[in-house]
Amino acid sequence: MPIAQSYLTEEVFSDNAVILTYRKAYQAFKTKKGACSSIEALLKRASGGTPIRSFNPLVDIYNAASLRYALPVGAEDMDRFVGDLQLTITDAGDEFYLIGDDRNQPTLPGELCYKDDAGAFCRCFNWRDGERTMITNQTQNAFLVIELLDDSREQAFREALDFIQQAATLHLGASVEHQSVTLQEPRITIN
């Protein structure tokens, strides 16, 4: 994990720039207690020497990109979406089933989440993934998200996109296209 640890230059874990950026963002909306960016969770494991578990080839590729570029990356099975996908602040009560849990854990009022017409499928940005749209070995069409909140890291963002595209093409035979959602361009159309 030497690449991942290169982003951890401060003695106090929470003082590292890549951690601070996302912690500040999480203060702007309602979160469940203990919610943190997926990159914080991965870097915490890496800094403690805990191996990152293999899930399946696509998840392994995006976790590698996340650690290499210190950006939160996640993915969902597009064929499981119901209606339009949104990244939105919830009113509360959106259905959500955490991977591996059969209890509904509805969204909080003011929580930022990815959702569709059937409910939430990823909570607090990229904190927790839902069962319904999780990536499996049977996934044919994946929707990947990289959350960039610090414009000074645009180059790392572009390199992460390239890394994922090259690895998915080489190892999975995937056909990859990428689009960016920004404040100026808040909508995309996915075919």
C-alpha positions as CSV (number, residue, x, y, z in Angstrom):
1,M,0.0,0.0,0.0
2,P,2.9,2.5,-0.4
3,I,0.9,4.6,-2.9
4,A,-2.1,4.9,-0.6
5,Q,0.2,5.7,2.3
6,S,1.9,8.5,0.4
7,Y,-1.3,10.5,0.9
8,L,-1.0,10.2,4.6
9,T,1.7,12.7,5.4
10,E,0.3,14.0,8.7
11,E,0.7,12.1,12.0
12,V,-2.9,12.6,13.0
13,F,-5.0,10.6,10.4
14,S,-7.8,13.2,10.3
15,D,-5.3,16.0,9.5
16,N,-4.4,14.6,6.1
17,A,-5.7,16.8,3.2
18,V,-7.6,14.0,1.4
19,I,-9.4,13.1,4.6
20,L,-10.2,16.7,5.6
21,T,-11.7,17.5,2.2
22,Y,-14.4,14.8,2.6
23,R,-14.9,15.3,6.3
24,K,-15.8,19.0,5.7
25,A,-18.2,18.0,2.9
26,Y,-19.9,15.5,5.2
27,Q,-20.6,18.3,7.7
28,A,-22.7,20.1,5.1
29,F,-25.5,17.4,5.2
30,K,-27.1,15.0,7.6
31,T,-25.3,11.7,8.1
32,K,-25.6,8.6,10.1
33,K,-23.2,8.5,13.1
34,G,-19.8,7.3,12.0
35,A,-20.4,7.9,8.2
36,C,-17.2,8.7,6.4
37,S,-16.1,8.8,2.8
38,S,-15.2,5.5,1.3
39,I,-11.6,6.8,0.7
40,E,-11.3,7.5,4.4
41,A,-12.3,3.9,5.2
42,L,-9.9,2.5,2.6
43,L,-7.0,4.7,3.7
44,K,-7.6,3.9,7.3
45,R,-7.3,0.2,6.5
46,A,-4.2,0.8,4.4
47,S,-2.5,2.9,7.1
48,G,-3.1,0.2,9.7
49,G,-1.7,-2.5,7.4
50,T,-5.1,-4.3,7.1
51,P,-5.3,-6.0,3.7
52,I,-8.1,-4.8,1.4
53,R,-10.3,-7.8,0.8
54,S,-11.1,-9.0,-2.8
55,F,-14.8,-8.8,-3.7
56,N,-14.9,-9.3,-7.5
57,P,-12.8,-8.1,-10.4
58,L,-14.6,-4.8,-11.0
59,V,-14.8,-3.8,-7.3
60,D,-11.1,-4.7,-7.0
61,I,-10.2,-2.5,-9.9
62,Y,-12.1,0.5,-8.5
63,N,-10.7,0.0,-5.0
64,A,-7.2,-0.1,-6.5
65,A,-7.9,3.2,-8.3
66,S,-9.4,4.7,-5.1
67,L,-6.2,3.8,-3.1
68,R,-3.8,4.8,-5.9
69,Y,-5.4,8.3,-6.4
70,A,-6.9,8.8,-3.0
71,L,-10.4,9.4,-4.4
72,P,-13.7,7.8,-3.4
73,V,-14.8,5.5,-6.1
74,G,-17.9,3.3,-6.2
75,A,-20.1,1.4,-8.6
76,E,-23.6,0.2,-9.1
77,D,-25.3,-2.3,-11.4
78,M,-27.1,-0.1,-14.0
79,D,-29.5,-2.8,-15.0
80,R,-30.9,-2.7,-11.5
81,F,-31.8,1.0,-11.6
82,V,-35.5,1.9,-11.6
83,G,-36.2,5.2,-13.4
84,D,-33.8,8.0,-13.2
85,L,-30.7,8.1,-11.0
86,Q,-30.2,11.2,-8.8
87,L,-27.6,12.5,-6.4
88,T,-29.9,14.4,-4.1
89,I,-30.7,15.7,-0.6
90,T,-33.5,13.4,0.7
91,D,-36.6,14.3,2.5
92,A,-36.2,11.1,4.5
93,G,-37.7,7.7,4.3
94,D,-36.2,6.4,1.1
95,E,-36.0,2.7,1.2
96,F,-32.4,1.4,1.7
97,Y,-31.1,-2.1,2.3
98,L,-27.4,-2.3,3.1
99,I,-25.4,-5.0,1.4
100,G,-25.9,-8.2,3.4
101,D,-28.7,-6.8,5.6
102,D,-32.4,-7.6,5.1
103,R,-33.6,-4.7,7.3
104,N,-34.8,-1.5,5.7
105,Q,-32.6,1.4,6.9
106,P,-34.4,4.5,5.4
107,T,-32.6,7.7,4.6
108,L,-32.5,10.6,7.0
109,P,-34.0,14.0,6.3
110,G,-31.3,16.2,4.7
111,E,-29.1,13.2,3.8
112,L,-27.2,13.3,0.5
113,C,-27.6,10.0,-1.4
114,Y,-27.8,8.3,-4.7
115,K,-31.3,7.1,-5.4
116,D,-33.8,6.2,-8.1
117,D,-37.5,5.7,-8.2
118,A,-37.2,2.5,-6.0
119,G,-35.3,4.2,-3.2
120,A,-31.7,4.9,-2.1
121,F,-28.9,2.7,-3.3
122,C,-25.8,4.5,-1.9
123,R,-25.9,6.7,1.1
124,C,-23.9,9.8,2.3
125,F,-22.1,10.2,-1.0
126,N,-20.3,7.0,-1.4
127,W,-20.4,5.8,2.2
128,R,-22.6,2.7,2.1
129,D,-23.8,0.7,-0.9
130,G,-27.2,-1.0,-1.1
131,E,-28.0,-4.6,-1.9
132,R,-30.3,-3.9,-4.8
133,T,-27.7,-2.3,-7.1
134,M,-24.5,-3.9,-5.8
135,I,-21.9,-5.1,-8.3
136,T,-21.7,-8.9,-8.7
137,N,-20.0,-11.3,-11.0
138,Q,-23.1,-11.2,-13.1
139,T,-23.1,-7.4,-13.6
140,Q,-23.1,-6.6,-17.3
141,N,-23.5,-2.7,-17.1
142,A,-21.9,-0.8,-14.3
143,F,-22.2,2.8,-13.4
144,L,-19.0,4.1,-11.6
145,V,-18.7,7.2,-9.6
146,I,-15.6,9.1,-8.6
147,E,-16.4,12.0,-6.2
148,L,-14.0,14.9,-6.7
149,L,-14.5,17.8,-4.2
150,D,-11.1,19.5,-4.5
151,D,-10.5,21.1,-7.9
152,S,-6.8,21.0,-7.3
153,R,-7.0,17.2,-7.6
154,E,-8.4,17.3,-11.2
155,Q,-5.3,15.5,-12.5
156,A,-5.6,12.7,-10.1
157,F,-9.3,12.4,-11.1
158,R,-8.4,12.1,-14.8
159,E,-5.7,9.6,-14.0
160,A,-8.1,7.5,-12.0
161,L,-10.6,7.5,-14.9
162,D,-7.8,6.4,-17.2
163,F,-6.6,3.7,-14.8
164,I,-10.2,2.3,-14.4
165,Q,-10.8,2.4,-18.1
166,Q,-7.5,0.6,-19.0
167,A,-7.9,-2.0,-16.3
168,A,-11.5,-2.8,-17.0
169,T,-10.8,-3.0,-20.8
170,L,-7.7,-5.2,-20.3
171,H,-9.0,-7.5,-17.5
172,L,-12.7,-7.6,-18.1
173,G,-13.1,-6.9,-21.8
174,A,-15.2,-3.9,-20.9
175,S,-16.3,-1.1,-23.2
176,V,-16.0,2.1,-21.1
177,E,-17.3,5.6,-21.6
178,H,-17.1,8.4,-19.1
179,Q,-19.0,11.6,-18.5
180,S,-18.7,14.2,-15.7
181,V,-21.4,15.7,-13.7
182,T,-20.5,19.2,-12.4
183,L,-22.3,22.2,-10.9
184,Q,-22.2,23.7,-14.3
185,E,-23.4,20.5,-16.1
186,P,-25.6,18.7,-13.5
187,R,-27.2,16.2,-15.8
188,I,-26.0,13.5,-18.1
189,T,-27.8,11.0,-20.3
190,I,-26.8,7.4,-20.1
191,N,-27.6,5.1,-23.0
